[in-house]
Amino acid sequence: MAEQQIVLFKIGENEFGVPVEKVQEIIKPPAITGLPNTPGFVKGVINLRNRVIPIVDLGEKLGLGRFDSEDSRIIVVELLGKTVGLTVDSVTEVLKLEEGKIEKETERFGEKKPMLNGIAKLDHRLILLLNLDELIGTGGDDGVRSAVPAEKAKELERRAAAEAKGKA
């Protein structure tokens, strides 16, 4: 039976998972620079090794509210050719899931968009497997692709590179 590797994390009391192949790295939250005129779930941008990365509060995006703890992490993911950071309460584990433990028919739960790839059933736990491309990467009025205009992102990257040269 086929298996998937999933990075598990928590937002509030809810457990979520994303495919490990989407994850570039997991970091402690650095200082985040806020951006005006962006959707409420976009916390701002960070400078990650001279790359400007937009940061999305995944709890806000999912309508669960904003949570911060000392275990908070940013999961850096690749979505539709863009790098995005997702704030979560904690990253708990990486595990292999057998396809048979995943309920794929999520449309019966009233989803308007396919933001879930499925729901994993593990012992007494239910893990919501997110479809990040649909949830975050689709653009439009509430998408992250439009959160940092390309010109602004290039300007921020130039500044970050200049600051890095100044410190070297």
N, C-alpha and C positions, 0 to 999 in steps of 0.2 A: 504494500500500500504506500502511496506517495506521502511524503512529509514536507512540511514547510517550517523554516526557522523564523521565529517571531520574537521581536523585542517587546517585552511587556512593560507597561508603565501605569501609574495611577494618576487620576485627576479626582480629587476628593476621595470618595470611597469606591469609585468606579474603576474597573480594570479595562485597559485597552491594549491592543497590539497592532504592530505594523511589521511588514515583511523586513527581515534583516537586510535584504539587498537594497532597500530604499535608504537605509541609514548610513551616513558617512562617518559620523562620530557623535559622541555624547559628551557635553561639557558642563562645567559649573557656570551659572549665569554671570557674565561680566557686566560692566556698566552698559546700559542700553540708552541710546540717544533717541529721544522721542521725535516723531515726525508730525507736523501739522497736517490737517485735512486728510487723514487716513481713517479707515474704518476702526471702530473701537477695539476690535480684537488684534489689531496690529500695534504691538507695544513700541516698535521703533526699529532701529538697526544697530548692529554691532560691527566692530572691526575684527574680523577673524583672519589673522595672518594676511593683512592688507587686502582683504575682500570684504565688501560691504554686504552684510547678510540681513534681510528683513526677519524680524522676530514676531511670531504669531503666538498669542496666548490661546492655547488649544482649549482650555476650559471656557474662555469667553466665546470662542468660535462655536463650540458645541452647545452653548447656552447653559453651561453648568456653573458659571460664575468664575471669579478670579480667586485662585488659591496661591499662596506663597508659603514655603517652608524652607528650613535649612537643607532639606533633601531635594529641593527643586533642581531640575536639570533642563538643559536645552538639548533637544535631539535635532541634530543637523541632518536634513534629508535633501535628496535630489528629487524635484518634481517637475516634470515636463521641461527638462533642461535648465531649470532654475534651482539654486540652492536657497533653502529656507530653514530657519531655526524655529522649533516648536517648544514652547515652555510647558513643562509637565511637573506635577508634584514630586514624583520620584520615578526612577527607573528601577524595576524590581528584578528582572531576569531575562535571559534569552532561553527560549525552549523550542523543542521540536514538536510540532503538532501533526498528528496523522489526519489525513483528509476526512476520515470517517467521524472525527470528533468535531467537525465544523458544520454548522447549520447554514446553508447557503441561501435559503429562501427568505431574505430579509424584507422583501417588499410587503409581506403580510403584516409587518410591524408598523405600517403607516408611513414609511419613508417617502418623501417627495423626490429626493435625489438618491442615487445609490451610494450614500456615504459609508455604508458598511460592505465589506467583502464577505462577511459572515459573522456568526457568533460561535465561539469555541466553548465546548462543554468539558470542563475538567473537574472531576470529583464534584465538589459542591460550589464551584466557581463558574461564572459566565464571563467570558472575555470578549469584548466587542472589537472585532478586527476592522480597522478603519481603511477606507479607500481614500488615501490622501490626495491622489490626483483629482478626484471629484470634489472632495471636501475643501481643499486648499488651492489646488493648482489650476482651476478652471478659468480664472480671470473674471471678467464681467464686473458688475457693480460692487460685489463684495469679495472679489478675488485678490490674492496677494500680488499677482503679476502686475496689477495696476497700482499697488500700494506705494512702490518706489519707482517713479518715472525713470526711464533709462538715462536721461540727461542728468538727473539728480544723482543717480547711483554712480555714474561715471565721475561726477564732481567729488562725491564722497570718497570714492576709491583713490582719486588723485591726491586728495588731502591726506588720506591715511598713508599713502606711499610717501608723501613728503614728510609727514611726522615720523615715520619709521626711519627715513634717511637721516633726519635731524638727530635721532636718538642713537644712531649707529656710530 
